[in-house]
């Protein structure tokens, strides 16, 4: 697509999606801009009677009406200028705000692969930096189209009315502008694209540094990261300077044209005044009109550079807005299942690119019971969770919840069936209360207190400086790991969904925090279908069913004791884990869960006696008895 066709397409897209919401405000702005621009023509016109009738002829009566006429011109210009700026501010700020919200809303609906290939810093630059670049162009483009273009037409009309030959001579340098302007526009667009991309890299680098500040410090990477950032910033500076240089070239060419024009008019017109064929007033009126005309002409020339820079940002925004998610709700979704559902995967094959992750996976999690997924890293456990929540779709096989294929449900309804508690609780830089409610307004204080007590959030919330209204800091940094997990559990309790997904929910906690979190999980797990991802086998030994996965397949399943008795991969993992962790590792894990009886001893090798069990035994045993 040519630059002109591309610009027309971008302007059409902007009008359809954003500017048409402000069409009446645009009309008002154009009216005020037309008033402001026309006053320049009036000012140049009034120069003739001011010189010929007042200064040269000495007409005192003309002195008053010319004086009041000039005052009226400037007063009208002042009011019109103020009003059009107010209108343009409302248009530019409102349209850019709408664009930012739309862009964020769209980006949040795109799939996991998109976000894996587009880092947060890149997307922040698009939402903030690129939209700001677009916002900055409205005033220039709209003012140029409404005020400067009209002013230029009126001023040239005044000049032609004085002498068309003088006007033609004044514009003799116009051909100088044409070819260079076309080349400069293309140059500016390329450099602006380069600058937008470098700005995204710069934002990505900052995002990675600030989110990884602890590893940066521990690995003494300050200088390394500073050098990398300096290189990106240097490239960005060079790209920005080149873009500005190109944008400034067009007004410079206009100045050269103006100089040539004035030289020609002065030589040709000056001779006519000396001969008496033209008056001083006519020359001053023409000179004022042409002199004033070159300023809006310079601004119109600069608009080309401003637009090319903004067009590069708009292209990036439109490209993101045109990106469609590969996972979407069906056109005619079915209702989500009611009650406590069974979860089933049958014959599931899934690949990421050329890497096959799941190979004919068959897995059933019975309704109201707990199913644990164990296996080495990369076995496909987390992928099962992603399939259930439709973060990905399989290439073959079926995934059903309560007998309903997940692809037949609306995405919001499907994900409304799940509560997820993982080892990384996602908290926001809001108050503790807002991090639990997440915008909900239908929760009574009594219900909130019930949830806080059950999740053991009340234990630490009362000690915070502002209680539930205490800010938790970026990503919950003001809270400990155990406190963040309890907040995540409180959220899950408040959601009250039929299926619970636990992804190593206690693996990163200290012993004291783990006890409290396990107690909260016990409350959360009651009366739900539960799937647990676990690496530490002692935490799932009493699950209703343990599913052993290896290289994307189910290689064994059953209760803990049965799997140990059969041997195989589970028994090998169990032996390897305790051999690596030491003979008392299982005892320590069980003790952290508060289940080693006082006074109970250990066997000869330091393992707990067979009748000792973890806190999860109480949770899972309760489901088994059902």
HELIX and SHEET records of a PDB file:
HELIX    1   1 UNK A    3  UNK A   17  1                                  15    
HELIX    2   2 UNK A   19  UNK A   22  5                                   4    
HELIX    3   3 UNK A   23  UNK A   49  1                                  27    
HELIX    4   4 UNK A   50  UNK A   56  3                                   7    
HELIX    5   5 UNK A   60  UNK A  108  1                                  49    
HELIX    6   6 UNK A  112  UNK A  117  1                                   6    
HELIX    7   7 UNK A  120  UNK A  124  1                                   5    
HELIX    8   8 UNK A  125  UNK A  130  3                                   6    
HELIX    9   9 UNK A  131  UNK A  143  1                                  13    
HELIX   10  10 UNK A  144  UNK A  148  3                                   5    
HELIX   11  11 UNK A  149  UNK A  162  1                                  14    
HELIX   12  12 UNK A  164  UNK A  170  1                                   7    
HELIX   13  13 UNK A  175  UNK A  211  1                                  37    
HELIX   14  14 UNK A  213  UNK A  218  1                                   6    
HELIX   15  15 UNK A  222  UNK A  275  1                                  54    
HELIX   16  16 UNK A  280  UNK A  322  1                                  43    
HELIX   17  17 UNK A  381  UNK A  388  1                                   8    
HELIX   18  18 UNK A  406  UNK A  408  5                                   3    
HELIX   19  19 UNK A  411  UNK A  415  1                                   5    
HELIX   20  20 UNK A  432  UNK A  437  1                                   6    
HELIX   21  21 UNK A  445  UNK A  454  1                                  10    
HELIX   22  22 UNK A  458  UNK A  461  1                                   4    
HELIX   23  23 UNK A  467  UNK A  469  5                                   3    
HELIX   24  24 UNK A  474  UNK A  476  5                                   3    
HELIX   25  25 UNK A  481  UNK A  495  1                                  15    
HELIX   26  26 UNK A  511  UNK A  525  1                                  15    
HELIX   27  27 UNK A  537  UNK A  539  5                                   3    
HELIX   28  28 UNK A  560  UNK A  566  1                                   7    
HELIX   29  29 UNK A  569  UNK A  581  1                                  13    
HELIX   30  30 UNK A  585  UNK A  592  1                                   8    
HELIX   31  31 UNK A  615  UNK A  625  1                                  11    
SHEET    1   A 4 UNK A 355  UNK A 365  0                                        
SHEET    2   A 4 UNK A 343  UNK A 352 -1                                        
SHEET    3   A 4 UNK A 396  UNK A 401 -1                                        
SHEET    4   A 4 UNK A 404  UNK A 405 -1                                        
SHEET    1   B 6 UNK A 418  UNK A 422  0                                        
SHEET    2   B 6 UNK A 499  UNK A 503  1                                        
SHEET    3   B 6 UNK A 529  UNK A 533  1                                        
SHEET    4   B 6 UNK A 370  UNK A 374  1                                        
SHEET    5   B 6 UNK A 545  UNK A 550  1                                        
SHEET    6   B 6 UNK A 553  UNK A 558 -1                                        
END                                                                             
